[in-house]
């Protein structure tokens, strides 16, 4: 593991997925789409619109809906929730979460919201669970759309406590390791993220368009996060296929793939333990980013209920990738599909 992490960067990966496998009979699938925009500029807060759906697959390969959920949130410049509405199980959820910062302790607040009827494995809980990622997502939007950072902000080691960082900071992940490509570009005052590959229209990739009924419309100058989690029982095991794409929509409405992963795994249906796992990077912003992928093997032997904690402890900092870690954490939502 250590030799893999210190080896030479394999080169930048820019090969977005151009087709998904067809749905398998007996499989269950969760799909979500998170749109992040800043109508008044990225310094003035963000608006999040999200939709998710769950469906099964019949013997004929057609999707059978098992439920859908939607969410809209407005976050202030300080990352506190200013407004929250959607398919929440009761008014107490919005009252409990409104006013809280999504970048500090928010997921603990979600766990406590179970008292108000928020089922931790529900579709709406999964959408709420993505709100803490909006700070990072919007940080990349700032990098893509803003001018090169001023001299005082070229070294992103420790941004002032009272400022919004222009983007990720050093040591947050493998792509932002000290001495790496992103670091050198920031020190030189150059935009660290350039030449993002065009992303195929998502509707052309999804075999069953019904998966994305209610997906938020693409808007210029926005970010989009999409996920697919599919579980197929196979005897005493469950085969998992997971897809993740973070993309940027420029001023002309062109969508480009910034972070994209495919993860496959095998989990025992009895003990819910990860038996096999493999990561396929498809589009990443820096040459060093793929070096984090082999670390996913550290999760073999981990029960799904413990996956979140194990990712945080084993793959923290430059041992992991912030986006890949988020993909791996999301595997815990395979548990209700297996059950």
KOLTOR-530920 format. One record per atom (N, C-alpha, C): x, y, z. Coordinates in steps of 0.1 Angstrom, whole numbers, plus 5000, padded with zeros to 4 digits. Atoms other than C-alpha are relative to their C-alpha. Layout:
<sites>
XYZ/...
</sites>
This chain:
<sites>
500849885000/500050005000/500950135000/499249885000/502750255009/500750024987/499349985013/504750184977/499050064989/501049955009/501550244957/499850155002/500349864997/500950574974/501150094997/498949925002/504450704969/500649994985/499650015013/504850594933/499750124991/500249895010/504850814902/498650014996/501449985004/501550964892/499849934986/500250075013/500050754863/499650094989/500549925011/498951054843/498550035002/501449964998/495651244842/499149914992/501150085006/492551034835/498950094996/501149915006/489951194812/499249914990/500750095009/487750914798/498649975006/501350024995/484150964809/499249884995/500850115004/481750674809/499150044989/500949975011/479850654776/498849904998/501250095000/477350384784/500049915013/500250084988/475950204814/499649864997/500550145002/475349824817/498550005002/501450014999/471749724813/499649955014/500550044987/469649664844/499949845000/500150144999/469749304856/498849965007/501250044993/466649114865/500249975015/499850024985/466149104903/500850115007/499249904993/468349404909/499250125005/500649884994/467549714930/500950114997/499249895004/468750054920/499650135007/500249874995/469050394937/500750104991/499549905009/469650704916/499850145007/500249864995/470251064928/500750104992/499549895008/470951394912/500050135008/499949884991/472151704931/500550114991/499649885007/472252044914/500450115009/499549904991/474352314930/500250134992/499849885008/474052674917/500150125010/499849884992/474753024929/499450124992/500649895008/472253274914/500650135001/499449864997/473953574930/501549995001/498550024999/477553444927/500449915011/499650104990/479453184946/500450065013/499749944987/480353434974/498750035008/501249964994/476653494981/499149885005/500750114996/475553144990/499649914988/500350105010/474252844971/498549955001/501350075000/470952674961/500249864996/499950155003/470752294961/498649954997/501250075004/468052114942/500349854998/499650145001/468051734945/498849914998/501050105002/466051434934/500649865001/499550144999/466351064941/498949904998/501050115003/464550744931/500649875003/499650144998/464650374940/499049924992/500850095008/463450104917/500649865000/499650135002/463549734912/499949964985/500050055014/463949534880/499349874998/500750125002/461549284868/500749904991/499450105009/462248964848/500250044986/499949955014/461749164816/501150114999/498949905000/464549404826/499450145001/500649874999/462049694831/500050055014/499949954986/462249924861/498650015006/501249994993/459549914887/500250105012/499749894990/459450234909/499749955014/500250034986/459750184946/500050135009/500149874992/459650554956/501050104995/499249895004/461050894949/500050115011/499949894991/462151204969/500650124994/499449875005/462951564963/500450095011/499549914990/464751834982/500550134994/499449875004/465552204979/500550075013/499449934989/467852395002/500750124996/499249885002/469352745003/501050015011/498949984991/472652785020/500650145000/499549874999/473953115032/501550004997/498649995002/477553245026/500849935011/499350074989/478453095060/499749855001/500350155001/477152745049/498949965010/501250034992/474152765073/498849984991/501250025008/470852635060/499150115003/500949894998/468652935054/498649954997/501350065004/465752735038/500149864997/499950145003/464952375036/498549954998/501350055003/461952205020/500149874991/500050125008/461051875003/499249895006/500850124996/459751525009/500549965014/499650044986/460651535046/498949935007/501150084994/458751295069/499250085010/500849924992/457451585090/500650145002/499549874999/457851955097/501150025011/499049994990/460051885127/501449994994/498750025006/462951785104/500550134995/499549875006/463152125086/500350095012/499749914988/462852305120/501349965007/498850044993/465652095135/501250044992/498849985008/468052145106/500250144995/499849875004/467352495095/500850085010/499149924991/470052735108/501349935003/498850084997/472652455112/501050024988/499050005011/475952475093/500249864994/499950135006/476352195068/501449955000/498650045001/480152195070/500649975014/499550034987/480352125108/498949925007/500950084992/478551845126/498749974994/501450015005/475651825102/499649854999/500450145001/475751445098/499649955014/500450044986/475551405136/498550055002/501349954999/472451625134/499049924993/500950085007/470951405108/499749875008/500350124992/471451095130/499150035011/500949964989/469751285158/498550024995/501349985006/466851365134/499249884999/500850125000/465851005136/498850015010/501049984990/463851115166/498850074994/501149935006/461751325143/499449914988/500550095010/461151025120/500849994987/499250015012/463951065095/500849865000/499450135001/464850705086/501450014994/498749985005/468650685081/500349954987/499850065013/468450465051/499150054989/501049955010/465750665033/500650084989/499549925011/466050845000/500350145004/499849864996/465551185016/501250015009/498849994992/468251105042/501250004992/498850005009/470651025014/500250134993/499949875006/469951354998/500550105010/499549914990/470451545030/501449975004/498650044997/473651345036/501050074990/499149945010/475051515005/500350155002/499949864999/474651865017/501450055006/498649964995/478051875036/501050004988/499050005011/479751815002/499950134992/500249895009/478352134987/501150105001/498949914999/481252345001/501149964991/499050055009/483752134983/499650014985/500550005014/481652114951/500150154995/500049865005/481252494950/501450065000/498649965001/484952534957/500649984987/499650035013/485652364925/499450094989/500749905009/483152594907/500850135001/499349874999/485052894920/501449994993/498750025007/488352744907/499850004985/500250015015/486852684873/499550134994/500649885006/485053014869/500750135005/499449884995/487153254889/501450034994/498749965005/490353444881/501049935009/498950064992/493753304893/500050075014/500149944986/493953354931/501150105002/499049904997/495753654945/501249945007/498750064994/499353614958/499849955014/500250044986/498153594994/499349875001/500750124999/496053294985/500649894992/499450105009/498453104963/500349875007/499650124993/499552864989/498849965009/501350044993/496352685001/500349915012/499750094988/497952535033/499050025011/500949964989/495952715060/499350134997/500749885003/493452965047/499550075013/500449934987/492453235073/498749945005/501250064994/489753115097/498850074996/501249925003/487453395087/499750024985/500249995015/487653345049/499549874994/500550125007/486053105025/501249964991/498950055008/488852895009/499650014985/500350005014/489152934971/499849864994/500250145004/489152564968/500649915011/499550094990/490452254985/501450055005/498749964993/493452295009/500949885000/499050115001/496652095010/499749895011/500150124992/496651745025/498549965002/501450054999/492851715021/499849874993/500250125007/493351434996/501349984991/498950035008/495851274972/500350104989/499849915010/495251524945/500550145004/499549874994/496051814968/501149975010/498850034992/499251664983/501050114998/498949905002/502151904990/500949954989/499150035010/504351924960/499449944987/500750065012/501751784936/499650104989/500349925011/500451924904/499150125004/500849904996/497652124920/500750115008/499349914991/499952274946/500950094992/499149925008/502552384920/499250104992/500849905008/499852544898/499550125009/500549904991/498452734928/501150095004/498849924996/501952854938/500450094988/499749925012/502452974902/498950104997/501149915003/499153164903/499249964988/500750055011/497752954876/498749925004/501250084997/494252794874/500449855001/499650134999/494752444888/499249894992/500950105007/491852274869/499750064986/500349965014/491752304831/499849884992/500250105010/490852104801/499249885005/500950104995/487951914816/499349934988/500650075012/486551644792/498550025000/501549995002/483051684778/499349885006/500850104994/480451484797/498949964991/501150045008/478051274777/498750045007/501349974994/474451374782/499549895008/500350104991/473251184812/498849914995/501250085004/469951084797/500449904989/499650105010/471850904769/500749885006/499250114993/473750694795/499049905007/500950084991/470750574816/499149924991/500850095008/469150274800/498550025001/501449984998/465850344816/499850155004/500149854997/465050724814/499150025013/500949994988/462450664842/500950015013/499149984989/465450654866/500150145005/499749864996/465751024865/498850094998/501249915000/462151154865/500250105011/499849904990/462351484883/501450055002/498649954999/466051544878/500050154998/499949865002/466851914882/500550034986/499549965013/467352094849/501450065001/498649945000/470952184839/499950154998/499949865001/471752544844/501450054998/498649945002/474752754832/500650045014/499249974988/477452814859/499449935012/500550084989/476352524881/500949885001/499450134998/477652194894/498949905002/501050105000/475951864892/500749875006/499650134995/476451544913/499049894998/500950115003/474951224901/500649865006/499650134995/475050874917/499049894995/500850125002/473750534908/500649895009/499550114992/473950244933/499049884997/500850125003/472749904921/500449885007/499750124993/472549584940/499349884994/500650125006/471949234925/500349885009/499850124992/471448934948/500549894991/499450125007/473448624937/500349905010/499750104989/473048334961/500250075013/499749944987/474648424994/500850134999/499249885002/476248734980/499250104992/500749905008/475149064965/501150074993/499149935009/476949224936/499650154999/500249864999/477249604938/500750074988/499449925010/477749844909/499650155004/500249864996/478150214918/500750094990/499549905009/478650514895/499950145007/500049864994/479550874905/500650094990/499449905009/480051184885/499750145006/500149864997/480651544896/500450084987/499849925013/480351784866/499850145002/500149855000/480552154859/499350034987/500749955012/478152334835/500550144998/499449875002/479852634820/498950104995/500949895003/478252964809/499249974987/500850035013/477152814775/499249875002/500850124997/475452514792/500749874996/499350125003/478152264783/500449935013/499650074988/478651994809/501349924998/498750075001/482051854816/500349925013/499850104989/483151564838/501250045008/498949964992/485351674867/500549895008/499650124992/485351374890/499049884996/500850115004/484051034878/500649875004/499550134996/484350684893/498949904997/500950125000/482850334888/500649915011/499650094990/483050104918/499249874999/500750134999/482249734919/500449935012/499850074987/481949524950/499249885002/500850124996/480749194964/499950005015/500349994986/479149184998/499249875004/500850124995/477948875018/498650055004/501449964996/474148895022/499749965015/500250044986/474448725057/500650105009/499349924991/477148925074/500250154995/499949865006/477049235050/501450055000/498549965001/480849225048/500550014986/499449985014/482749355018/501049894998/499150115003/484449055002/500950044988/499249965011/485649214970/499750154997/500349865004/486049574958/501050054990/499149955010/487549744928/499550144996/500349865004/487750114917/500550034986/499649975014/487850234881/499850164999/500149855003/488650614878/499750024986/500349975014/487150764847/500350144996/499749865002/487751134850/500450075013/499549944988/489851314875/500950124997/499349875004/491451664876/501550005000/498649994999/495051584885/500649864998/499450135002/497551314876/500249915012/499850084988/498051214912/498749945006/501350054994/494351154919/499849855000/500350155000/494250784907/500849925010/499250074990/496950694933/499249965012/500850034988/494150694959/499249874998/500950115003/492150414942/500449875006/499650134994/494150104954/499650005015/500350004986/493350214990/498649955003/501350064997/489750094986/500149865005/499950144995/491049744992/500249995015/500050004985/491549845028/498749975006/501350024995/487849805031/499549865000/500450145000/487749435024/500049945014/500250054986/486449265055/499150095008/500849904992/484449565066/498549984998/501450015001/480749525074/499450144995/500649875006/478549785055/499650105011/500349904990/477349945088/501250075005/498849944995/480950025096/500850074989/499249955012/481950145061/500450155002/499749864999/481650515069/501250035009/499049984990/483850505100/501449954994/498850065005/486450285082/500650094989/499549915011/486750515052/500650125007/499549884994/487250815075/501349975007/498850034992/489950635096/501149954991/498950065008/491850445069/500450084988/499749935013/491650675039/499950155002/500049864997/491951015055/501250074993/498949925006/494151295040/500549954987/499450045013/496551205012/499949854997/500250145002/495850835017/498749984991/501350025008/492450894999/499850114991/500549895009/490551114975/498750045006/501349954994/487751334989/498849944993/501150055007/485451224961/499849855000/500150144999/486350864961/499549955014/500450034986/485950854999/498550015001/501549984999/482450994994/499349894993/500650115008/481650724968/500049875009/499950124992/482950454992/499150015012/501049984988/480950595022/498649974996/501450025005/477850575000/499649864999/500350155001/478150194999/499149965012/500850044988/476450195033/498550004996/501450005005/473150265014/499749884992/500450135006/473449924998/499449915010/500550094990/472449765031/498449994999/501550015001/468649855028/499649934987/500350065012/468749734992/500249855001/499750154998/470249395002/498949955009/501050054991/467849365031/498649994994/
</sites>
